[in-house]
Amino acid sequence: MARETVKIASLRDLRPGQMLFAELDGLPIALANVDGAIYAFGDSCRHEGGPLSAGLLIGETVTCPWHGWTYNVRTGKSIVPPLGLRIPTYPVRIEGDDVYIEIDWSEE
């Protein structure tokens, strides 16, 4: 099983400016609604594994609630030092009210 498209949420559960936690087979995923655009990314901060979905979302930036590390939810790139770190991001597709993400399990 390499690539899989999975329904992960409903749009009604994710209003603009909000984040949502989901788990797929033990893989923690965060969803963010940035002005109507939905982004999916790994929910674990690269520093000490803090839950990014419990952090602060401002625009495309999520800040970890534990120690303040920040990432771009669209690209997964770390915004402040240490630069170059990334969290995984996942392609999102919307069908009606359903939010789907594509997971490549060979990369997880």
Secondary structure, 3 states (H helix, E strand, C coil): CCEEEEEEEEHHHCCCCCEEEEEECCEEEEEEEECCEEEEEECECCCCCCEHHHCEEECCEEECCCCCCEEECCCCEECCCCCCCECCEECEEEECCEEEEEEECCCC
